[in-house]
C-alpha cells in the first residue's frame, strides 16, 4: 500500500543551479513552496488565488535535510503528506527524490491556517472547517 502523498515532478533548470552545477539550496525551498501551492490547488481544491482573499497558510517551522545534490536536467519527484493534523495547523513531511530513486531532500514543514482581516492588518490562526479537515485527512501518513 502506498502512502497518501501528493506528488509532482520538477525538472532542475539552469535557474536552479549554482556555480558548482548543483541546485542552490534556496531553490529547493522555492520548489517546496511550489509543491505546497500545487497541493492546495490540485489536491485540496483550495487554490491560493482564492484562499488568499481571506485566509492563508504560512510556514511557521521548517526542518530540511539535504541528502544528495541535484543537477541540471534531473527530474525530481516531490512528495508531501501530513504527519499530524491539528485544529488549525499541520505538520507535513516532504521528500524529493531523483530519477534513480535516491533521496535528495527531506524534512518537515508546519503550516498554520490563518484568517486575514479585510484590511489585511490582522492575521490569526483559524480552525480548519470540517469538510476541509476531511479532505486534509486523506493525506495523513501512517505512523
PyMOL commands that set and color helices and strands:
alter all, ss='L'
color gray80, all
select helices_A, chain A and resi 14-16+25-43+48-51+130-137
alter helices_A, ss='H'
color red, helices_A
select strands_A, chain A and resi 6-11+55-66+75-85+89-97+103-116+123-125
alter strands_A, ss='S'
color yellow, strands_A
deselect
rebuild
show_as cartoon
